[in-house]
Every structure is written in C-alpha cells, then in structure tokens.
Amino acid sequence: MQRWDDLADVDPGFGPSVVTIGNFDGVHRGHVAVLDRVVRAARERGAAAVAVTFDPHPLQVLQPERAPGLLTGLEHRLDLVAACGVDAVLVVPFTRELAAWSPERFVEDVFVRALGAVEVVVGHDVRFGSGNSGDLATLRELGERHGFAVTALDDLGDGTGADGAPRWSSTAVRRALAAGDVERAAAVLGHPHRVSATVVHGDHRGRELGYPTANLSPHDAEGLVPADGVYAGWLHRPSGQRLPAAVSVGTNPTFDGLEHRVEAHCIDSPGLDLYGERVSLDFLHHLRPTLRFDGVEALVEQMERDVQRCRELLGVA
C-alpha cells in the first residue's frame, strides 16, 4: 500500500481513483465494508482504491476536551486499512487551517486535483469542510460539477448492540471496552482490540509471587485500555512471536496500589525478558473484575485459577 503523509506528497498526475474518507478509528466492520466497496469499485473501473484519513483526530485539535480515547494508534490503523486491499492511503495532517477550508476547496484540492477521483464512497452521514458544513447533498453537487460519482452506503451492523442499534461504530466499541466487554468489542471490530506500549520496569512483585509480568508504559501506550479487570489475550513481540497471556488492568488493590497499570503474564514462558520491547496486547476474553484479596496466599491461588482459565480460553491448556 502506498502511503502519503501530506497532500503535497501525492504523486503528480495520480489517478484515476475511487476514494473514501474517514477517521477509521479501530477500522471496525463498518469501515471494512466501506473499504471493501471502494476496492471493488476501483477494480471495476480500472482505478486505484484510496482511503483518506486524518492525523491527529479532528476533535483533538478543535475540541480536545471532547476528543474520544482512540481505539488504534496511527500505524496499527493503517495496517488494518492496508489489510482491506486499498492501493494507497493519504494521511492528511489535521490543523485549524485545514478545518477552515470550505467544502468546495476540500473536494477540489483533495479529491479532484490530488487524487483524480472518479468515484467517492461515503456514508449517508458524511460531513466535511468548515464547520462540517458539507454533507452528502454538497458532495453530490460537487461530484456533478467535477465529474465524479458519489456512492452513499447505508449504516451497517448486526443489531446486537446494547441499545438495539444495528450500526457498527467506534462509539459502540468504546462503550463495550468501558464495560470490560472485550468480546463485544471484537464482534464490532471484526478483530480483537489491541493495546501497544513499551515494556518497562515495575515493582517486580509479580516475579516474587511466581507470576512475572510485562508492565506496559502508560507514556507511549496506544489503544484504549479496557475497564479494570483480568483478561485472557495474546502478547505480540516485534519479532512476530505470539505468546498467551493473562492480563491485569487496574491498581493492585491487594497491595494498596495507586498507579493504574496494564500488566501481562506470559503463560509458560519462564526467563522471558521483554524490557524495552514495544509489544501489543490483544484482549480476547474478560475473566473477572479486579478484586482485593485478604492476603498474598489468596491472591496467588486466584492467579493460578486465572492462568488455568486463560489456558483453556486460548486453547493452550
């Protein structure tokens, strides 16, 4: 997949293309359906399939107090987009200057001049341009003026959301993660939810208890951390190695901990040294909430049960 990190980086004379636009946070199943439609249309037209996205998220620039916790960092987001088969992605640096562009300027500079769009695929709720003043009707009018077709897709979903809404959305994933429901999050995403960070030194208490953990740095973490609790998941190393893991999210209340942590015990991996590695955790199953135990012995007994349950859920028993 070709990648451009600025509008000026797009190859001169690029096109024709079929284009879609969005934040694509999480690259959930609704996003995948749109990207699949873009790829199919591009193949039918003999054109390039292009996704246009933004970095940072527009709300982080315009209204940081309202900006959502992001489900995916940029690199993971682009990896997921690439897996859908698009030919190129344009990452537009989002600034207040860009936010002030009129809908007409955005379409003309991005879709027409830079990408040579012959078709633009969007959802019915598309908004773009200054103050989100551009909508689907605006886009269709501009398409007629500049010679590109506009395809509007209906909301997509499975109708199993807690509120009965059928729509797959990043908001639905955030709600599921806030409840610790990583299984529901994965059902909307179409893949396990992932958190990535560098492994740093902690207090080494897990090693003393016989369950050493990889402590993820909160300073460079990417991906929304689920609700406090214990989870079964997979730890991915930069080498490509995948390890089954029991993951704890919380403050270690048994030891009166105050620091919120994400820690992963890699099952049946004695002597493992992950310090300094940037690892990724895929959250597959929620085991239990975070609990305060009466003593170390009770905690260790529960950890033994947790690890055994993780083995069963991950198929490594």
HELIX and SHEET records of a PDB file:
HELIX    1   1 LEU A    7  ASP A    9  5                                   3    
HELIX    2   2 ARG A   29  ARG A   45  1                                  17    
HELIX    3   3 PRO A   58  LEU A   62  1                                   5    
HELIX    4   4 PRO A   64  ARG A   66  5                                   3    
HELIX    5   5 LEU A   74  ALA A   82  1                                   9    
HELIX    6   6 ARG A   96  ALA A   99  1                                   4    
HELIX    7   7 PRO A  103  PHE A  106  1                                   4    
HELIX    8   8 VAL A  107  ALA A  114  3                                   8    
HELIX    9   9 SER A  130  ASN A  132  5                                   3    
HELIX   10  10 LEU A  136  HIS A  146  1                                  11    
HELIX   11  11 SER A  170  ALA A  178  1                                   9    
HELIX   12  12 VAL A  182  LEU A  189  1                                   8    
HELIX   13  13 ARG A  205  GLU A  208  1                                   4    
HELIX   14  14 PRO A  253  PHE A  255  5                                   3    
HELIX   15  15 VAL A  296  LEU A  314  1                                  19    
SHEET    1   A 6 GLN A   2  TRP A   4  0                                        
SHEET    2   A 6 ALA A  88  PRO A  93  1                                        
SHEET    3   A 6 ALA A  48  ASP A  55  1                                        
SHEET    4   A 6 SER A  17  ILE A  21  1                                        
SHEET    5   A 6 ALA A 117  GLY A 123  1                                        
SHEET    6   A 6 ALA A 149  LEU A 153  1                                        
SHEET    1   B 7 HIS A 193  VAL A 200  0                                        
SHEET    2   B 7 ALA A 214  LEU A 216 -1                                        
SHEET    3   B 7 ARG A 261  CYS A 266 -1                                        
SHEET    4   B 7 ARG A 242  GLY A 250 -1                                        
SHEET    5   B 7 GLY A 229  HIS A 236 -1                                        
SHEET    6   B 7 ARG A 278  ARG A 288 -1                                        
SHEET    7   B 7 HIS A 193  VAL A 200 -1                                        
END                                                                             
